[in-house]
Amino acid sequence: MIESGVIWLKGIILFAYGAPASMDDLPAYYTHIQSRKASDPAYMERVRNRFYQIGTSDTLGSITKRQAAGIEHALRAFYGQGVKVYTAYRHTPPFMKDVIDQMSREGITEIYTFSLKPIESKQNTRLYEKMVDLEVKRLQEETGKDLHVAHIKHRELEPRWIDVMADRVAEGYSWLPEETHRETAVIFTAHSIAGKPEAREWFHNELKRLAGLVAEKAGINSWSLAYRSAGKGELWAGPDVKDVVRQMAAAGAKGVLVFDLQSLTFNIEVAYDIGYDLQELAAELGIRFMRAVQPDDSYDFIIAVSGMIHEFLDKEAAQA
């Protein structure tokens, strides 16, 4: 249903993995991800306890909604009420089909997608883009509507994001006791990916380039690269971040600062993989620990993202 007096023409979709609205949604959420594990009562009890330990509502879902609202507000400075930002999820409502149908009902004629991942890979961004393409094709076949679809691409290693990430890294580094600065290990991480060696090598090289630019901007001279959340088997990218922390401590590090370069929105995996779990490990090793915070829905991040979207839309309009 179109709001009275409002005609939205441009619709922008932000992707995310999932957004359970309640603790009661967790069984359905994890069943959608992996039904075999979710059918194990002991596994689901561990999952619930993890969410309870964070002590807030699901961070990924709630922050993603605020990001969408902030980006929409910023873009309306340029497009008035001719733009609306939507969220769509892979494992919880609203699913991509529902969002595409909603956009159609609300009068959207131009559909755009934007990934909140600095490095776009087959495992994340392109999978969601393909889902959009398939749903738009389905809708067009059902309704005969002529819809324009484009996937917004930011520049490789976008400088505006690097500025935001470097600010968080520098802030985390400064917070550690000054006497530990020279002996603080800075570790950049990302969710490990599985696949062919060439795909993992490409992703690693891109991540290494990004880490170098963020470190340079933050004034960090020495850093390491590691991965989190790897599955079982040899096809996952490494080394594991816990192993790197152990190596740094054995080499004499007195502190460790960790920052995830790909998950710019705080989520349950970040909370544990480079949060609670590493904090516990650091305590065992007798070193200081700090996790640089994610940009989330901060003002500078929203302005950076909306700027990238506006730049893309302007270029597309100029070429039309």
C-alpha positions as CSV (number, residue, x, y, z in Angstrom):
1,M,0.0,0.0,0.0
2,I,1.4,3.4,-1.0
3,E,1.5,6.1,1.7
4,S,-0.9,9.0,0.9
5,G,0.9,11.6,-1.1
6,V,4.1,9.6,-1.4
7,I,5.4,7.9,-4.6
8,W,8.6,6.0,-4.0
9,L,10.6,5.5,-7.2
10,K,14.0,4.3,-5.9
11,G,14.2,1.4,-3.5
12,I,17.5,0.3,-2.0
13,I,17.9,-3.1,-0.3
14,L,20.4,-3.7,2.4
15,F,21.3,-7.4,3.0
16,A,22.0,-9.2,6.2
17,Y,22.2,-12.9,7.3
18,G,19.2,-12.8,9.7
19,A,17.2,-10.8,12.1
20,P,15.2,-12.8,14.7
21,A,12.8,-10.4,16.4
22,S,12.5,-12.4,19.6
23,M,14.2,-15.2,21.6
24,D,11.2,-17.2,20.5
25,D,12.4,-16.9,16.9
26,L,15.8,-18.6,17.5
27,P,14.7,-22.2,16.8
28,A,13.2,-21.2,13.4
29,Y,16.2,-19.1,12.6
30,Y,18.7,-21.8,13.3
31,T,16.5,-24.5,11.7
32,H,16.6,-22.4,8.5
33,I,20.4,-22.2,8.8
34,Q,21.1,-25.8,9.6
35,S,18.1,-28.0,10.6
36,R,20.3,-30.9,11.8
37,K,22.0,-28.9,14.5
38,A,18.9,-27.0,15.5
39,S,17.1,-30.2,16.2
40,D,19.5,-30.9,19.0
41,P,18.1,-29.5,22.3
42,A,21.5,-29.1,23.8
43,Y,22.8,-27.1,20.8
44,M,19.8,-24.8,20.9
45,E,20.2,-24.3,24.7
46,R,23.8,-23.1,24.0
47,V,22.5,-20.8,21.3
48,R,20.0,-19.2,23.7
49,N,22.6,-18.8,26.4
50,R,24.8,-17.0,24.0
51,F,22.1,-14.5,23.1
52,Y,21.2,-14.1,26.8
53,Q,24.9,-13.4,27.6
54,I,25.0,-10.4,25.2
55,G,22.2,-9.0,27.2
56,T,20.5,-7.1,24.4
57,S,18.1,-7.8,21.5
58,D,19.7,-9.4,18.5
59,T,22.3,-6.9,17.4
60,L,22.5,-7.7,13.7
61,G,18.8,-7.3,13.1
62,S,18.3,-4.2,15.3
63,I,21.4,-2.4,14.0
64,T,20.7,-3.2,10.3
65,K,17.2,-1.6,10.7
66,R,18.7,1.5,12.2
67,Q,21.3,1.6,9.4
68,A,18.5,1.5,6.8
69,A,16.6,4.3,8.6
70,G,19.7,6.4,8.8
71,I,20.7,5.9,5.2
72,E,17.2,6.7,4.0
73,H,17.2,9.9,6.0
74,A,20.5,11.0,4.6
75,L,19.5,10.2,1.0
76,R,16.2,12.1,1.3
77,A,18.3,15.3,1.4
78,F,19.0,14.6,-2.3
79,Y,15.8,12.7,-3.5
80,G,13.1,13.9,-1.1
81,Q,10.6,11.2,-0.5
82,G,11.4,9.5,-3.8
83,V,13.7,7.0,-2.1
84,K,13.1,4.2,0.5
85,V,15.6,1.8,2.0
86,Y,14.6,-1.8,2.8
87,T,16.2,-4.6,4.7
88,A,16.1,-8.2,3.5
89,Y,17.5,-11.3,5.2
90,R,18.6,-14.8,4.1
91,H,17.4,-16.8,7.1
92,T,14.6,-14.7,8.7
93,P,11.7,-12.6,7.6
94,P,11.5,-10.4,5.6
95,F,12.9,-12.7,3.0
96,M,13.9,-11.4,-0.4
97,K,10.7,-12.5,-2.1
98,D,8.6,-10.6,0.4
99,V,10.7,-7.5,0.1
100,I,10.6,-7.5,-3.7
101,D,6.8,-7.9,-3.6
102,Q,6.5,-5.1,-1.0
103,M,8.6,-2.8,-3.2
104,S,6.3,-3.5,-6.1
105,R,3.2,-2.8,-4.1
106,E,4.7,0.5,-2.8
107,G,5.3,1.8,-6.3
108,I,9.1,1.2,-6.6
109,T,10.2,1.1,-10.2
110,E,14.0,1.2,-9.6
111,I,15.5,-1.5,-7.4
112,Y,19.0,-1.1,-6.1
113,T,21.1,-3.3,-3.8
114,F,24.0,-2.3,-1.6
115,S,26.4,-4.6,0.3
116,L,27.7,-3.5,3.7
117,K,30.8,-5.7,3.0
118,P,34.0,-3.8,2.1
119,I,35.1,-6.8,0.0
120,E,32.4,-8.3,-2.2
121,S,32.8,-12.1,-2.7
122,K,30.8,-14.9,-4.2
123,Q,30.1,-16.2,-0.7
124,N,28.4,-13.1,0.5
125,T,27.5,-10.2,-1.8
126,R,27.0,-12.0,-5.1
127,L,24.8,-14.6,-3.5
128,Y,22.3,-12.0,-2.3
129,E,22.4,-10.1,-5.7
130,K,21.5,-13.3,-7.5
131,M,18.6,-13.8,-5.1
132,V,17.3,-10.3,-6.0
133,D,17.7,-10.9,-9.8
134,L,15.7,-14.1,-9.5
135,E,12.9,-12.6,-7.5
136,V,12.7,-9.5,-9.8
137,K,12.5,-11.8,-12.8
138,R,9.8,-13.9,-11.1
139,L,7.8,-10.7,-10.3
140,Q,8.1,-9.4,-13.9
141,E,6.9,-12.7,-15.3
142,E,3.9,-12.6,-12.9
143,T,2.9,-9.0,-13.3
144,G,4.5,-7.8,-16.6
145,K,6.0,-4.8,-14.7
146,D,9.1,-3.2,-16.2
147,L,11.5,-2.8,-13.3
148,H,15.0,-1.4,-13.4
149,V,17.6,-3.4,-11.3
150,A,21.1,-2.4,-10.4
151,H,23.6,-3.6,-7.9
152,I,25.5,-0.6,-6.4
153,K,29.2,-1.1,-6.6
154,H,31.6,0.9,-4.5
155,R,35.2,1.4,-5.4
156,E,37.6,-1.4,-4.5
157,L,38.7,-0.7,-0.9
158,E,36.5,2.4,-0.7
159,P,38.4,5.3,1.0
160,R,35.4,6.5,3.0
161,W,35.0,3.1,4.7
162,I,38.8,3.0,5.3
163,D,38.5,6.3,7.2
164,V,35.7,5.0,9.4
165,M,37.5,1.7,10.2
166,A,40.8,3.4,10.8
167,D,39.1,5.6,13.4
168,R,37.8,2.6,15.3
169,V,41.2,0.9,15.2
170,A,43.0,4.0,16.4
171,E,40.5,4.5,19.2
172,G,40.8,0.9,20.4
173,Y,44.6,1.1,20.3
174,S,44.7,4.3,22.3
175,W,42.4,2.9,24.9
176,L,45.0,0.2,25.9
177,P,47.5,1.2,28.6
178,E,50.3,3.3,27.1
179,E,53.0,1.0,28.5
180,T,51.6,-1.8,26.4
181,H,51.5,0.1,23.1
182,R,54.9,-1.0,21.8
183,E,54.1,-4.6,22.6
184,T,50.5,-4.7,21.5
185,A,49.7,-7.1,18.6
186,V,47.1,-5.7,16.2
187,I,45.2,-8.4,14.4
188,F,42.7,-7.9,11.6
189,T,40.2,-10.6,11.0
190,A,37.3,-11.7,8.8
191,H,35.0,-14.7,8.7
192,S,36.9,-17.5,7.1
193,I,35.7,-18.6,3.7
194,A,35.7,-22.1,2.2
195,G,36.4,-23.0,-1.4
196,K,39.0,-23.5,-4.1
197,P,42.5,-22.3,-3.3
198,E,42.4,-19.6,-5.9
199,A,39.2,-18.1,-4.4
200,R,40.7,-18.2,-0.9
201,E,43.9,-16.6,-2.2
202,W,42.0,-13.8,-4.0
203,F,40.0,-13.1,-0.8
204,H,43.2,-13.2,1.4
205,N,45.0,-10.8,-0.9
206,E,42.1,-8.3,-0.9
207,L,41.8,-8.5,2.8
208,K,45.5,-8.0,3.2
209,R,45.3,-4.8,1.0
210,L,42.4,-3.5,3.0
211,A,44.2,-4.2,6.3
212,G,47.3,-2.4,5.1
213,L,45.3,0.7,4.2
214,V,43.3,0.7,7.5
215,A,46.5,0.2,9.5
216,E,48.4,3.0,7.6
217,K,45.5,5.4,8.2
218,A,45.3,4.5,11.9
219,G,49.0,4.9,12.3
220,I,49.6,1.2,13.0
221,N,53.1,0.0,11.8
222,S,52.8,-3.7,12.6
223,W,49.8,-6.0,12.2
224,S,48.7,-9.5,11.4
225,L,45.9,-11.1,9.5
226,A,43.8,-14.0,10.8
227,Y,40.4,-15.6,10.3
228,R,37.5,-16.6,12.6
229,S,34.5,-18.9,12.4
230,A,36.1,-21.5,10.1
231,G,34.3,-24.8,9.6
232,K,35.8,-28.2,9.7
233,G,38.2,-29.4,7.0
234,E,41.1,-28.1,5.0
235,L,39.1,-25.9,2.6
236,W,38.8,-23.0,5.0
237,A,41.0,-20.0,5.0
238,G,43.5,-19.6,7.9
239,P,45.3,-19.0,10.2
240,D,42.7,-19.1,13.0
241,V,42.7,-15.9,15.1
242,K,43.1,-17.8,18.4
243,D,46.3,-19.5,17.1
244,V,47.6,-16.1,16.1
245,V,46.9,-14.6,19.6
246,R,48.7,-17.5,21.2
247,Q,51.7,-17.0,18.8
248,M,51.8,-13.3,19.6
249,A,51.7,-13.9,23.4
250,A,54.5,-16.5,23.1
251,A,56.5,-13.9,21.1
252,G,56.2,-11.4,24.0
253,A,53.1,-9.4,23.2
254,K,51.6,-7.7,26.3
255,G,48.3,-6.8,24.6
256,V,46.2,-7.6,21.6
257,L,43.8,-5.4,19.6
258,V,41.4,-7.2,17.2
259,F,39.2,-5.7,14.5
260,D,36.9,-7.5,12.0
261,L,37.3,-5.9,8.5
262,Q,34.3,-7.5,6.9
263,S,31.6,-7.6,9.6
264,L,31.0,-3.9,10.0
265,T,27.8,-4.5,12.0
266,F,28.1,-6.1,15.4
267,N,26.7,-9.6,15.5
268,I,26.6,-12.8,17.6
269,E,29.6,-14.3,15.9
270,V,31.7,-11.2,16.4
271,A,30.6,-11.0,20.0
272,Y,32.1,-14.5,20.7
273,D,34.8,-15.2,18.0
274,I,36.7,-12.0,18.7
275,G,34.9,-10.9,21.9
276,Y,34.2,-13.3,24.8
277,D,36.3,-16.1,23.5
278,L,39.4,-14.0,22.8
279,Q,38.9,-12.1,26.1
280,E,39.0,-15.4,28.0
281,L,42.0,-16.6,26.0
282,A,43.9,-13.4,26.6
283,A,43.3,-13.7,30.3
284,E,44.7,-17.2,30.3
285,L,47.8,-16.0,28.5
286,G,48.2,-13.0,30.8
287,I,47.9,-10.3,28.1
288,R,45.6,-7.3,27.7
289,F,42.7,-7.6,25.2
290,M,40.8,-5.0,23.2
291,R,38.2,-5.4,20.4
292,A,37.9,-2.4,18.2
293,V,34.2,-1.6,17.9
294,Q,32.2,-2.0,14.6
295,P,30.9,1.1,12.8
296,D,27.3,-0.1,13.2
297,D,24.8,2.7,12.8
298,S,27.2,5.5,13.7
299,Y,26.8,8.9,12.0
300,D,30.1,8.8,10.1
301,F,29.4,5.3,8.7
302,I,25.9,6.3,7.6
303,I,27.2,9.4,5.9
304,A,29.9,7.3,4.2
305,V,27.4,4.7,2.9
306,S,24.8,7.2,1.8
307,G,27.6,9.1,0.0
308,M,28.5,6.0,-2.0
309,I,24.9,5.3,-2.9
310,H,24.3,8.8,-3.9
311,E,27.4,8.9,-6.1
312,F,26.3,5.7,-7.9
313,L,22.8,6.9,-8.5
314,D,24.0,10.2,-9.8
315,K,26.4,8.5,-12.2
316,E,23.7,6.2,-13.5
317,A,21.3,9.1,-14.0
318,A,24.0,11.0,-16.0
319,Q,24.5,8.0,-18.3
320,A,20.8,7.4,-18.9
